[in-house]
């Protein structure tokens, strides 16, 4: 895919990914966040975050800002609904961002 087609594709908006959603088990999320040694002023980015469980959990547990980046419109809606439920200060909106492209 050329750089021009990547730009054109990105402007077209969200699109369905060609991978399946496999939820990260809660125990794994907790271990990942502990290993990250999160500090109060940290900012967490989760690329391909699916239902937002990692950034939402980080915001809930550590009170940090978290950015959830996902391309699947269905998963974006799921993550937004979950984020609305927790209503944590600093939780960033879910950004529908295309992240898959081929490198030359």
N, C-alpha and C positions, 0 to 999 in steps of 0.2 A: 504494500500500500504506500503510495507516495505521500510526501508531506502535504501536498495540496488536497489529496483525497481525505487525509486525516482531518485537516481543517474543515473541509466540507461536511464530513461525517459528524464532527463535533458540533457544528452549527445546526445540524438536523435535529438535535435534541436526544433525549434518552432512547435507548434501543435495548432489545432483549439480548442478554449475554449468551454465549455459546457454552457455558459451563452450568453445572447444577449447584443448587444450594444445599450445603451440608452444614447444619448448625454446629457451632463449637460447643462442646459440653461445658456446663457451668464450672465444673472442677478445673477444666483446662483454662477457661477465662480467668479464674481466680489465680491460678499458678502463673499465668502470663503477666498479669498485673503486678503480682508480688515480685516477680523477677525484674520487672521494669523499674522497680524502686522509685515509684512516682512521688514527686515532691509537690507541695501546695501550689506553686506557680507554674507547673508543667502544662503543656498543651499537647494533647494526644490526637494524632491523625490515624484513622483506620481506613485504608484503601481497600475497597471491595468488602465493605462491612456488612453486607447482607441485611439482617434485621436490626443492626445497631447494638447488639448485645455488649460488645466490648467497650465502645465509647460511653454508652449509657451506664454500664456498670462502673466504669472509671469515674464518671461524673458523680454518681451516687455515693460511691465509697470514699473518694478522695477529694470531692468538691472542686475538681479541676475543670477547665474548659476542654471539650472534646469535639472533634470534627469527624463526622461520619460521611464517607465518600462512597457512593454506590451508583451503578448504572442501570440496574433493573428497576423499572418504575413500580413494580409490585412490592419489591423489598423496601424501596424508599418509603412507600406508604405504611408498611408494617413498622419500619423504624420510626417514622414520624409519630405514629400512634403510640408507640412505646415511650418515646421521648415526652409526649404530652402527658402521659400518665405519671411520670416521675417529677416533672416540672422543677428540675434542679437549676439553680442559678449557674449561669455560664455555659450550659449545654448548648452547643452550636447547632444551627439547622442542618439538616441532611442536604448535601449538595449532589444533585444528579449529574455526575461528571463521567464522560466516557474515558476509560483508562486503558483500554486494550487497543494496541496498534502494533504494527510490525516495524522493527528497526531495519534500516538499510543494511 
